[in-house]
Amino acid sequence: MIPLPLLLALALRVNGSHPLHTTLATVAWRADRHQLEVAVRVFTQDLAEAIGGAVSDSTACHYASGVLTLRDAAGRFMGTASCSTERTADVTWIRMIVRAATPAGLRISNAFLFERFPDQVNIVQANVAGHARTILFTSGDGSKPLT
């Protein structure tokens, strides 16, 4: 079986363009630090169009904090403690830290680029408290359990 990230990478290289409108996010629980480490891979050009200009740490992180959200078991919004970006070729990685007392009951929503592409699909690969799962988001989806 071909791993999902490899399959996506191969599909996105067809004809030198990216016919699939997708992002890939990973979420990992770090119990020793009581935090979630979130990394989102997005095409830089698509991100620039969504934010209406040049991609910087500030603009990318501001956009990301508005479209990828985490809520605790009580439904309270969990803000980002830190955020940075890393650019490699035509891709930008947005890396966020979200502090949490526990991973129990957490919910995630990922609306990256839904305002740009009607066929956008966002994939979240979560590894939280020993449970791995893949979560898919399409336009109109609400939040989903992280575990």
Secondary structure as GFF3:
##gff-version 3
##sequence-region A 1 147
A	DSSP	alpha_helix	4	12	.	.	.	ID=ss1
A	DSSP	three_ten_helix	14	16	.	.	.	ID=ss2
A	DSSP	beta_strand	22	30	.	.	.	ID=ss3
A	DSSP	three_ten_helix	31	33	.	.	.	ID=ss4
A	DSSP	beta_strand	35	43	.	.	.	ID=ss5
A	DSSP	alpha_helix	44	51	.	.	.	ID=ss6
A	DSSP	alpha_helix	57	67	.	.	.	ID=ss7
A	DSSP	beta_strand	68	71	.	.	.	ID=ss8
A	DSSP	beta_strand	77	78	.	.	.	ID=ss9
A	DSSP	beta_strand	82	88	.	.	.	ID=ss10
A	DSSP	beta_strand	91	99	.	.	.	ID=ss11
A	DSSP	beta_strand	107	110	.	.	.	ID=ss12
A	DSSP	beta_strand	121	128	.	.	.	ID=ss13
A	DSSP	beta_strand	131	138	.	.	.	ID=ss14
A	DSSP	beta_strand	144	145	.	.	.	ID=ss15
###
